Amino acid sequence: MIDPVTLEVVRHAVFSVAEEMRAILMRSARSPVLKEAGDLSCALTDAQGQLVAQGRDIPIHLGVMAFTVREFLRRVPPSELRDGDVYFTNHLEVGGNHLPDVKAIMPVFHRGRLVAFAINLAHWPDVGGARRGSYVAAARDRYAEGLCIPPVPLFLRGRPNEPMLEMVLSNVRGREERRGDILAQYASNAVAASRLQEIFDRFGADVVTACMGRFLDESEAMMREEIAKVPPGEYAGEDWLDGDGVGEAPIRIAVRVRVAGETMCVDFDGTSPETPGPLNATRFVTASAVFYTARALLGPEIPANAGCYRPLDVRIPEGSVLNPGPEAPRVGGNHETSQRVVDALLRALAPVLPERIVAGGPGTSGLVMLSGRRPDGRPFILYEVHGGGEGAGAARDGTNAVRVHMSNVMNTPVEVIESEYPLRVECCELRPDSGGRGRHRGGLGLRRSYRVLCDHAELSTMVERMRVPPWGVFGGEDGAPFRVTCERAGEQVAVGGKENRDLCRGDLLVVESSGGGGYGPPEERPAELHEADLRNGYVTDAGYRDAGERRWT
């Protein structure tokens, strides 16, 4: 038996360590995508690699990290680990999601006994590959997407392992920035290890270990209780990706959810096979999307750890876009395909959880990368994501210009972009008439434009919801699709969702993100809310009248 006061003190102490890890990593990193946008996540596991605590970070990362340390321990036995070692990996079979997300894993010892692991994940703006930024639309295997790092120690007993560091830094662009980010990842884990050792010193290893076990058991019991409230039965849903950038055919994500008692089986049989282009997702990413959806719908207050996922049985066909072969390209599967898994699950469960469902949102990173060289010759890579309109819910309109579901990345402030990159942001505003009509209106998308101020730049896009718009629910209309254009000398050219192209000085890149889907029939929207939309400029008379049928066929 554990004293309940001790249990709560240990719980909050452990959770605070995960939060502190994030603050240290974000404040210490060199790359704007980490220090400004916060494309990173931090977590703690027990000695067996079971996730016990996480920061308020990015759900798709955190779900993946539920697997990472366990897969790591299959390859690096505990007997080889030493105090102060930090292993780095982005290997797709070690709880991986895509190559730019690099994880740092540090064993934590107490009086010579392995008691826990500190792990953080940071998106590196470049991991090599055929294009700056490592997003390669033409990639047909993972080798074109960058350096794959198996679990290797970049720090040994608290000191840099310089030969191994040099091997990594020699194969990525922007080595000074990358080294700074690596040191920040090390610092985050080192502080976490120190804090955990203080907790183990204060309460004793056996007590803290037992408390960690209780955290998992409690979350499992809470999840089982919530699943039991869902009407038993089988529920089917599907959604579609625009395409992989190679062929024109859309990519189907199909799911069947079987609820029986206190367990839920999620089966993706019927999903499209592995794609030639870079939209394949690892099985870890797919499971992470399931974990997120189950917790968001059934019990958002349940502590997210390995225990809360025990009642979920996830079945993913081998050779599918959600569980491809080892050489498949998959840089976009992490944040594009995973979002479509969430949408398919929401559509499956909408009939039995109508009050908890929201309509379709942007469901894409809206990723635009601009790279090149500054006037002094130094390289730059701007990695920027674009939120859109949130789908409406049963009780409210969707939020405007926001990231939804498993994304928790902030936009880079205009002041940072213009001070650190040869770019000028000429427009940043809401996109009227982009939200789907309904009893509750979908949120509005965003319009943002970038003027190129250097002689040459490279553009990479990884964007969905350009052909298949965010879906309306229960009679609500779809939101407006995503759109990217390039203006040069007065001529406007459409840019594809998975594309690499060259830009030159004076080009203007215009990004218009998708709006959210509506909830309920439009004719049921109160007149005063429509008048407020007109007054605020969210809709126009012509746009509201002519929104038409946006649904993809």
C-alpha angles and dihedrals in degrees: 000000000000121000105248092225091053090047093055094044091052091044094055093040091055093045091050090056091058090050092049090051090061093050092051095047094046094047095044102044124103101209118085090221086066105032096040109021095034097222092171142092137202133203146162129223135188122250091277093054097255112149109246105163139010140182124248090268137120115328096211090056095044095050090051091050088060084076103032104083093041090053089044091055090054088064104031113042117218090243089069095053122100134189109273096023116133119190121200125203143159094175110148093223094051096074088295131167106179135336099257090062105082120188127208115206122193125182115223119215131194115196090336096313122115104236108159148346131239113209133178134178125210129183108232112210088223135021097169123261133131097309137038108266093026095255104126116178090190094053113128096177136021094258091075090055098066148268116343109210116200115206102295130159111248087174126041120194090341098311129102114264093222100189092053092043090053091052091055097041092049090062101048133065121248097029095182092056092044092051090051091051091048091053090049091052090050092049092051092054094042092055090046091053091050092050092048091050089055090053092049091047092052100046104020129251096265094052095047092045090051090049090053089053090051091052090058095044092049093051091048092052092048093050092048090051092053095046089053089061092061113092108256116249145085122291126187130203140164142185135179139234116221092239140287097264092255104072131023096234116107118238119240124221108193127181140178119198117202116193118194121164110305098346135077126203117201113195124185097191109145095038117136118270125255111301128226091229129069100274099097116121128210118243088248092059091048092051090046090056090051092049091050094049095047093050095043093051102035107030121354089171092060110107107252108238140120092281095061090058097052096091091054119092109195118193118189121178114237114243093028126121086258095053109022133171121283096263099048117123110244113162091125097041091078097066105011107041093036090058090054089054088058092049092050090051092048091052091049094052098038095096093056100033103036095149092054099044124096124198122253118299132189091296091188138086088234084216119192119173123192117187140166138104132309120233089265091055098255114136122243134193121187110197106190131174125198125213123211140192117315116231116258121253137210093272106028150023119266119266117255123246101354139135112248139208115347097010122090101165122133123222119253109255116249090237091057093048093050094044098046104032136046089247136105124210105218100174136025114165145124118278110236121221092016097112117090115249121245145121080294117028125232117246121264125258126233132251116207129164133196126201116207111230100178128076095251136014137169122229124205124180132192105176135149133186091060095115103014105050126209106282128242120223135216092006098324119134126247121261124247114276126248118269133191123185137174121215118204124170092341094310120115119211126187116238120213125237094244106035145127118203140156123251131194138205113300097021114138118213113201119196119192112182125210126266124234126260121257127246120225131355114321092227089065093062110114114249092233091059092051090049090051089052090053092046092051093046093243090127135017126214092244095043094047092049095045101040087112126170110331097172115125116237 
